[in-house]
Amino acid sequence: MSLSSFSWRLSVLYLVSWLSFTAADEPREKLVATDRYESQQVEGWTVRVNRRLLNEDKQLGQRALKLLELKLFEVKLLVPPKACEKLQKVPIWLGVNDGHAPCAEYHPNREWLKDNGYNPDKAKGVEIGCAAKFLDWVKQQPMMVLHELAHAYHDQVLSFDHADVRQAFVRAKESRHYESILRVNDRRERAYAMTNPQEYFAECSEAFFGQNDFYPFVRVELKQHDPEMFDLLAKLWNE
């Protein structure tokens, strides 16, 4: 590769990185109206893309959409077909610096969104509110998209009040096996899964299907560390 070609490629890389950090550093825009998004079909999902990512922030948008396409294809490969069909009914919103969460979240409650000044149309959907952080955080949280879709499955298919999930969470919490565990950053922490039954289901689903950023990281470790939850996930994701 010639020096001029290398310099040009390096300049493009710096430009894309600068655009990503610039967008991520902007103040969050709390209420982004639905008509400011454009709907696209990505791997069977309806993805509503903030129009800025298709215009003035196009380079950032192209990278984020490519990553989202890859992650949704991964979900299709890993999740049983019947469950995946249900996940594909969950809309995904891709923003610049939109909404409530710093990067991604599932919105279970329309009234909460409305009462707190957010777009209520995002209820029952997954919002990736910051495309730049999505590109960055996925390096340590590779199953981020599956995690948020798992919340949707828990809510819309199983119910957040599902007795077996709640009981498994209580048992796991009482066992204290998640109180000081290894994270991908090589630190020991209390598992994020111990936040509540919803995060327990989503975090363990990451390990069950792919790779979590907290131990147990992968399926074989989940089976050894928490065999009851392993068996429950095998059942619930195949209903």
MIZA-767216 format. One record per residue (C-alpha): residue in three letters; x, y, z; residue number from 1. Coordinates in steps of 0.05 Angstrom, whole numbers, padded with zeros to 5 digits. Example, Ala and Ser with C-alpha at 12.3 -4.5 7.8 and 13.67 -1.06 7.14 Angstrom:
BEGIN
@type: ALA, xx: 00246, yy: -00090, zz: 00156, seq: 1 $
@type: SER, xx: 00273, yy: -00021, zz: 00143, seq: 2 $
//
This chain:
BEGIN
@type: MET, xx: 00000, yy: 00000, zz: 00000, seq: 1 $
@type: SER, xx: 00028, yy: 00069, zz: -00018, seq: 2 $
@type: LEU, xx: 00040, yy: 00121, zz: 00035, seq: 3 $
@type: SER, xx: -00013, yy: 00167, zz: 00005, seq: 4 $
@type: SER, xx: -00064, yy: 00110, zz: 00004, seq: 5 $
@type: PHE, xx: -00047, yy: 00093, zz: 00077, seq: 6 $
@type: SER, xx: -00054, yy: 00165, zz: 00098, seq: 7 $
@type: TRP, xx: -00121, yy: 00171, zz: 00063, seq: 8 $
@type: ARG, xx: -00147, yy: 00109, zz: 00099, seq: 9 $
@type: LEU, xx: -00121, yy: 00134, zz: 00165, seq: 10 $
@type: SER, xx: -00155, yy: 00201, zz: 00154, seq: 11 $
@type: VAL, xx: -00221, yy: 00166, zz: 00140, seq: 12 $
@type: LEU, xx: -00214, yy: 00124, zz: 00204, seq: 13 $
@type: TYR, xx: -00200, yy: 00187, zz: 00245, seq: 14 $
@type: LEU, xx: -00260, yy: 00222, zz: 00214, seq: 15 $
@type: VAL, xx: -00308, yy: 00165, zz: 00229, seq: 16 $
@type: SER, xx: -00281, yy: 00160, zz: 00300, seq: 17 $
@type: TRP, xx: -00288, yy: 00235, zz: 00310, seq: 18 $
@type: LEU, xx: -00360, yy: 00233, zz: 00284, seq: 19 $
@type: SER, xx: -00377, yy: 00177, zz: 00332, seq: 20 $
@type: PHE, xx: -00349, yy: 00212, zz: 00393, seq: 21 $
@type: THR, xx: -00380, yy: 00279, zz: 00372, seq: 22 $
@type: ALA, xx: -00449, yy: 00248, zz: 00368, seq: 23 $
@type: ALA, xx: -00440, yy: 00210, zz: 00433, seq: 24 $
@type: ASP, xx: -00419, yy: 00274, zz: 00469, seq: 25 $
@type: GLU, xx: -00480, yy: 00313, zz: 00448, seq: 26 $
@type: PRO, xx: -00534, yy: 00328, zz: 00501, seq: 27 $
@type: ARG, xx: -00587, yy: 00274, zz: 00502, seq: 28 $
@type: GLU, xx: -00651, yy: 00291, zz: 00465, seq: 29 $
@type: LYS, xx: -00707, yy: 00267, zz: 00510, seq: 30 $
@type: LEU, xx: -00767, yy: 00267, zz: 00463, seq: 31 $
@type: VAL, xx: -00753, yy: 00249, zz: 00390, seq: 32 $
@type: ALA, xx: -00818, yy: 00246, zz: 00351, seq: 33 $
@type: THR, xx: -00835, yy: 00184, zz: 00311, seq: 34 $
@type: ASP, xx: -00836, yy: 00222, zz: 00245, seq: 35 $
@type: ARG, xx: -00762, yy: 00237, zz: 00254, seq: 36 $
@type: TYR, xx: -00748, yy: 00163, zz: 00243, seq: 37 $
@type: GLU, xx: -00749, yy: 00123, zz: 00178, seq: 38 $
@type: SER, xx: -00770, yy: 00050, zz: 00179, seq: 39 $
@type: GLN, xx: -00725, yy: -00003, zz: 00148, seq: 40 $
@type: GLN, xx: -00729, yy: -00079, zz: 00147, seq: 41 $
@type: VAL, xx: -00666, yy: -00112, zz: 00176, seq: 42 $
@type: GLU, xx: -00662, yy: -00188, zz: 00181, seq: 43 $
@type: GLY, xx: -00738, yy: -00191, zz: 00191, seq: 44 $
@type: TRP, xx: -00741, yy: -00136, zz: 00244, seq: 45 $
@type: THR, xx: -00772, yy: -00067, zz: 00234, seq: 46 $
@type: VAL, xx: -00717, yy: -00018, zz: 00250, seq: 47 $
@type: ARG, xx: -00735, yy: 00055, zz: 00258, seq: 48 $
@type: VAL, xx: -00674, yy: 00097, zz: 00243, seq: 49 $
@type: ASN, xx: -00665, yy: 00169, zz: 00265, seq: 50 $
@type: ARG, xx: -00661, yy: 00207, zz: 00198, seq: 51 $
@type: ARG, xx: -00597, yy: 00242, zz: 00221, seq: 52 $
@type: LEU, xx: -00563, yy: 00174, zz: 00214, seq: 53 $
@type: LEU, xx: -00585, yy: 00172, zz: 00141, seq: 54 $
@type: ASN, xx: -00564, yy: 00243, zz: 00125, seq: 55 $
@type: GLU, xx: -00516, yy: 00289, zz: 00164, seq: 56 $
@type: ASP, xx: -00490, yy: 00231, zz: 00207, seq: 57 $
@type: LYS, xx: -00491, yy: 00181, zz: 00149, seq: 58 $
@type: GLN, xx: -00423, yy: 00150, zz: 00162, seq: 59 $
@type: LEU, xx: -00441, yy: 00136, zz: 00234, seq: 60 $
@type: GLY, xx: -00508, yy: 00109, zz: 00212, seq: 61 $
@type: GLN, xx: -00479, yy: 00062, zz: 00161, seq: 62 $
@type: ARG, xx: -00432, yy: 00031, zz: 00212, seq: 63 $
@type: ALA, xx: -00486, yy: 00025, zz: 00265, seq: 64 $
@type: LEU, xx: -00536, yy: -00007, zz: 00216, seq: 65 $
@type: LYS, xx: -00483, yy: -00055, zz: 00192, seq: 66 $
@type: LEU, xx: -00468, yy: -00076, zz: 00263, seq: 67 $
@type: LEU, xx: -00543, yy: -00082, zz: 00280, seq: 68 $
@type: GLU, xx: -00553, yy: -00125, zz: 00218, seq: 69 $
@type: LEU, xx: -00496, yy: -00171, zz: 00240, seq: 70 $
@type: LYS, xx: -00524, yy: -00176, zz: 00311, seq: 71 $
@type: LEU, xx: -00595, yy: -00191, zz: 00287, seq: 72 $
@type: PHE, xx: -00568, yy: -00245, zz: 00240, seq: 73 $
@type: GLU, xx: -00532, yy: -00273, zz: 00300, seq: 74 $
@type: VAL, xx: -00597, yy: -00275, zz: 00340, seq: 75 $
@type: LYS, xx: -00630, yy: -00313, zz: 00283, seq: 76 $
@type: LEU, xx: -00573, yy: -00364, zz: 00284, seq: 77 $
@type: LEU, xx: -00574, yy: -00375, zz: 00359, seq: 78 $
@type: VAL, xx: -00647, yy: -00370, zz: 00382, seq: 79 $
@type: PRO, xx: -00697, yy: -00426, zz: 00367, seq: 80 $
@type: PRO, xx: -00739, yy: -00408, zz: 00305, seq: 81 $
@type: LYS, xx: -00807, yy: -00402, zz: 00341, seq: 82 $
@type: ALA, xx: -00778, yy: -00356, zz: 00394, seq: 83 $
@type: CYS, xx: -00741, yy: -00316, zz: 00341, seq: 84 $
@type: GLU, xx: -00806, yy: -00304, zz: 00303, seq: 85 $
@type: LYS, xx: -00834, yy: -00273, zz: 00366, seq: 86 $
@type: LEU, xx: -00772, yy: -00230, zz: 00375, seq: 87 $
@type: GLN, xx: -00779, yy: -00205, zz: 00303, seq: 88 $
@type: LYS, xx: -00845, yy: -00172, zz: 00323, seq: 89 $
@type: VAL, xx: -00807, yy: -00126, zz: 00370, seq: 90 $
@type: PRO, xx: -00790, yy: -00059, zz: 00335, seq: 91 $
@type: ILE, xx: -00720, yy: -00031, zz: 00344, seq: 92 $
@type: TRP, xx: -00706, yy: 00044, zz: 00347, seq: 93 $
@type: LEU, xx: -00636, yy: 00068, zz: 00327, seq: 94 $
@type: GLY, xx: -00618, yy: 00138, zz: 00349, seq: 95 $
@type: VAL, xx: -00563, yy: 00189, zz: 00352, seq: 96 $
@type: ASN, xx: -00568, yy: 00209, zz: 00425, seq: 97 $
@type: ASP, xx: -00641, yy: 00195, zz: 00436, seq: 98 $
@type: GLY, xx: -00684, yy: 00178, zz: 00496, seq: 99 $
@type: HIS, xx: -00670, yy: 00154, zz: 00566, seq: 100 $
@type: ALA, xx: -00613, yy: 00102, zz: 00569, seq: 101 $
@type: PRO, xx: -00541, yy: 00118, zz: 00553, seq: 102 $
@type: CYS, xx: -00539, yy: 00063, zz: 00500, seq: 103 $
@type: ALA, xx: -00595, yy: 00012, zz: 00496, seq: 104 $
@type: GLU, xx: -00658, yy: -00010, zz: 00533, seq: 105 $
@type: TYR, xx: -00725, yy: -00044, zz: 00526, seq: 106 $
@type: HIS, xx: -00787, yy: -00002, zz: 00540, seq: 107 $
@type: PRO, xx: -00841, yy: -00043, zz: 00574, seq: 108 $
@type: ASN, xx: -00888, yy: 00013, zz: 00594, seq: 109 $
@type: ARG, xx: -00922, yy: 00064, zz: 00550, seq: 110 $
@type: GLU, xx: -00949, yy: 00105, zz: 00608, seq: 111 $
@type: TRP, xx: -00880, yy: 00111, zz: 00640, seq: 112 $
@type: LEU, xx: -00851, yy: 00138, zz: 00575, seq: 113 $
@type: LYS, xx: -00908, yy: 00188, zz: 00568, seq: 114 $
@type: ASP, xx: -00907, yy: 00211, zz: 00640, seq: 115 $
@type: ASN, xx: -00831, yy: 00222, zz: 00638, seq: 116 $
@type: GLY, xx: -00829, yy: 00261, zz: 00573, seq: 117 $
@type: TYR, xx: -00805, yy: 00207, zz: 00525, seq: 118 $
@type: ASN, xx: -00837, yy: 00183, zz: 00460, seq: 119 $
@type: PRO, xx: -00892, yy: 00133, zz: 00481, seq: 120 $
@type: ASP, xx: -00891, yy: 00101, zz: 00412, seq: 121 $
@type: LYS, xx: -00827, yy: 00066, zz: 00433, seq: 122 $
@type: ALA, xx: -00865, yy: 00023, zz: 00484, seq: 123 $
@type: LYS, xx: -00856, yy: -00052, zz: 00474, seq: 124 $
@type: GLY, xx: -00795, yy: -00038, zz: 00431, seq: 125 $
@type: VAL, xx: -00719, yy: -00038, zz: 00439, seq: 126 $
@type: GLU, xx: -00685, yy: 00029, zz: 00434, seq: 127 $
@type: ILE, xx: -00611, yy: 00035, zz: 00416, seq: 128 $
@type: GLY, xx: -00610, yy: 00108, zz: 00433, seq: 129 $
@type: CYS, xx: -00538, yy: 00124, zz: 00418, seq: 130 $
@type: ALA, xx: -00508, yy: 00094, zz: 00355, seq: 131 $
@type: ALA, xx: -00437, yy: 00114, zz: 00373, seq: 132 $
@type: LYS, xx: -00440, yy: 00081, zz: 00442, seq: 133 $
@type: PHE, xx: -00470, yy: 00019, zz: 00409, seq: 134 $
@type: LEU, xx: -00409, yy: 00013, zz: 00365, seq: 135 $
@type: ASP, xx: -00363, yy: 00021, zz: 00426, seq: 136 $
@type: TRP, xx: -00399, yy: -00017, zz: 00481, seq: 137 $
@type: VAL, xx: -00411, yy: -00079, zz: 00438, seq: 138 $
@type: LYS, xx: -00337, yy: -00094, zz: 00443, seq: 139 $
@type: GLN, xx: -00346, yy: -00115, zz: 00516, seq: 140 $
@type: GLN, xx: -00420, yy: -00131, zz: 00512, seq: 141 $
@type: PRO, xx: -00426, yy: -00171, zz: 00447, seq: 142 $
@type: MET, xx: -00496, yy: -00197, zz: 00463, seq: 143 $
@type: MET, xx: -00525, yy: -00129, zz: 00478, seq: 144 $
@type: VAL, xx: -00580, yy: -00134, zz: 00425, seq: 145 $
@type: LEU, xx: -00600, yy: -00204, zz: 00448, seq: 146 $
@type: HIS, xx: -00601, yy: -00179, zz: 00520, seq: 147 $
@type: GLU, xx: -00653, yy: -00125, zz: 00503, seq: 148 $
@type: LEU, xx: -00694, yy: -00172, zz: 00460, seq: 149 $
@type: ALA, xx: -00693, yy: -00222, zz: 00518, seq: 150 $
@type: HIS, xx: -00728, yy: -00169, zz: 00560, seq: 151 $
@type: ALA, xx: -00781, yy: -00164, zz: 00507, seq: 152 $
@type: TYR, xx: -00789, yy: -00240, zz: 00505, seq: 153 $
@type: HIS, xx: -00794, yy: -00242, zz: 00581, seq: 154 $
@type: ASP, xx: -00847, yy: -00186, zz: 00581, seq: 155 $
@type: GLN, xx: -00889, yy: -00203, zz: 00520, seq: 156 $
@type: VAL, xx: -00884, yy: -00278, zz: 00515, seq: 157 $
@type: LEU, xx: -00871, yy: -00303, zz: 00586, seq: 158 $
@type: SER, xx: -00893, yy: -00243, zz: 00630, seq: 159 $
@type: PHE, xx: -00848, yy: -00206, zz: 00679, seq: 160 $
@type: ASP, xx: -00889, yy: -00240, zz: 00734, seq: 161 $
@type: HIS, xx: -00869, yy: -00310, zz: 00710, seq: 162 $
@type: ALA, xx: -00865, yy: -00351, zz: 00775, seq: 163 $
@type: ASP, xx: -00809, yy: -00398, zz: 00754, seq: 164 $
@type: VAL, xx: -00763, yy: -00340, zz: 00735, seq: 165 $
@type: ARG, xx: -00778, yy: -00303, zz: 00799, seq: 166 $
@type: GLN, xx: -00765, yy: -00366, zz: 00841, seq: 167 $
@type: ALA, xx: -00700, yy: -00380, zz: 00804, seq: 168 $
@type: PHE, xx: -00677, yy: -00309, zz: 00818, seq: 169 $
@type: VAL, xx: -00693, yy: -00314, zz: 00892, seq: 170 $
@type: ARG, xx: -00654, yy: -00380, zz: 00896, seq: 171 $
@type: ALA, xx: -00595, yy: -00350, zz: 00859, seq: 172 $
@type: LYS, xx: -00595, yy: -00289, zz: 00904, seq: 173 $
@type: GLU, xx: -00599, yy: -00329, zz: 00968, seq: 174 $
@type: SER, xx: -00543, yy: -00375, zz: 00945, seq: 175 $
@type: ARG, xx: -00496, yy: -00314, zz: 00940, seq: 176 $
@type: HIS, xx: -00461, yy: -00347, zz: 00881, seq: 177 $
@type: TYR, xx: -00466, yy: -00283, zz: 00842, seq: 178 $
@type: GLU, xx: -00441, yy: -00235, zz: 00895, seq: 179 $
@type: SER, xx: -00367, yy: -00232, zz: 00874, seq: 180 $
@type: ILE, xx: -00355, yy: -00258, zz: 00804, seq: 181 $
@type: LEU, xx: -00307, yy: -00243, zz: 00748, seq: 182 $
@type: ARG, xx: -00325, yy: -00192, zz: 00695, seq: 183 $
@type: VAL, xx: -00295, yy: -00186, zz: 00626, seq: 184 $
@type: ASN, xx: -00254, yy: -00126, zz: 00650, seq: 185 $
@type: ASP, xx: -00216, yy: -00174, zz: 00698, seq: 186 $
@type: ARG, xx: -00250, yy: -00146, zz: 00760, seq: 187 $
@type: ARG, xx: -00293, yy: -00180, zz: 00811, seq: 188 $
@type: GLU, xx: -00362, yy: -00150, zz: 00821, seq: 189 $
@type: ARG, xx: -00432, yy: -00167, zz: 00842, seq: 190 $
@type: ALA, xx: -00467, yy: -00194, zz: 00780, seq: 191 $
@type: TYR, xx: -00513, yy: -00147, zz: 00743, seq: 192 $
@type: ALA, xx: -00560, yy: -00207, zz: 00740, seq: 193 $
@type: MET, xx: -00575, yy: -00196, zz: 00813, seq: 194 $
@type: THR, xx: -00609, yy: -00129, zz: 00800, seq: 195 $
@type: ASN, xx: -00678, yy: -00161, zz: 00791, seq: 196 $
@type: PRO, xx: -00712, yy: -00221, zz: 00758, seq: 197 $
@type: GLN, xx: -00714, yy: -00185, zz: 00691, seq: 198 $
@type: GLU, xx: -00638, yy: -00174, zz: 00689, seq: 199 $
@type: TYR, xx: -00626, yy: -00244, zz: 00714, seq: 200 $
@type: PHE, xx: -00666, yy: -00273, zz: 00656, seq: 201 $
@type: ALA, xx: -00632, yy: -00228, zz: 00604, seq: 202 $
@type: GLU, xx: -00561, yy: -00236, zz: 00631, seq: 203 $
@type: CYS, xx: -00566, yy: -00312, zz: 00636, seq: 204 $
@type: SER, xx: -00596, yy: -00314, zz: 00566, seq: 205 $
@type: GLU, xx: -00533, yy: -00279, zz: 00541, seq: 206 $
@type: ALA, xx: -00490, yy: -00335, zz: 00569, seq: 207 $
@type: PHE, xx: -00540, yy: -00389, zz: 00546, seq: 208 $
@type: PHE, xx: -00538, yy: -00366, zz: 00473, seq: 209 $
@type: GLY, xx: -00472, yy: -00330, zz: 00467, seq: 210 $
@type: GLN, xx: -00425, yy: -00292, zz: 00512, seq: 211 $
@type: ASN, xx: -00440, yy: -00249, zz: 00573, seq: 212 $
@type: ASP, xx: -00393, yy: -00197, zz: 00602, seq: 213 $
@type: PHE, xx: -00402, yy: -00226, zz: 00672, seq: 214 $
@type: TYR, xx: -00386, yy: -00297, zz: 00694, seq: 215 $
@type: PRO, xx: -00416, yy: -00345, zz: 00677, seq: 216 $
@type: PHE, xx: -00393, yy: -00321, zz: 00608, seq: 217 $
@type: VAL, xx: -00417, yy: -00378, zz: 00564, seq: 218 $
@type: ARG, xx: -00465, yy: -00436, zz: 00563, seq: 219 $
@type: VAL, xx: -00421, yy: -00490, zz: 00594, seq: 220 $
@type: GLU, xx: -00403, yy: -00443, zz: 00652, seq: 221 $
@type: LEU, xx: -00477, yy: -00426, zz: 00663, seq: 222 $
@type: LYS, xx: -00494, yy: -00500, zz: 00665, seq: 223 $
@type: GLN, xx: -00440, yy: -00511, zz: 00718, seq: 224 $
@type: HIS, xx: -00452, yy: -00447, zz: 00758, seq: 225 $
@type: ASP, xx: -00528, yy: -00444, zz: 00757, seq: 226 $
@type: PRO, xx: -00557, yy: -00511, zz: 00731, seq: 227 $
@type: GLU, xx: -00628, yy: -00494, zz: 00752, seq: 228 $
@type: MET, xx: -00629, yy: -00431, zz: 00711, seq: 229 $
@type: PHE, xx: -00595, yy: -00467, zz: 00653, seq: 230 $
@type: ASP, xx: -00651, yy: -00519, zz: 00652, seq: 231 $
@type: LEU, xx: -00704, yy: -00465, zz: 00659, seq: 232 $
@type: LEU, xx: -00678, yy: -00425, zz: 00600, seq: 233 $
@type: ALA, xx: -00675, yy: -00488, zz: 00557, seq: 234 $
@type: LYS, xx: -00749, yy: -00497, zz: 00572, seq: 235 $
@type: LEU, xx: -00773, yy: -00425, zz: 00566, seq: 236 $
@type: TRP, xx: -00737, yy: -00408, zz: 00501, seq: 237 $
@type: ASN, xx: -00768, yy: -00470, zz: 00469, seq: 238 $
@type: GLU, xx: -00840, yy: -00459, zz: 00489, seq: 239 $
//
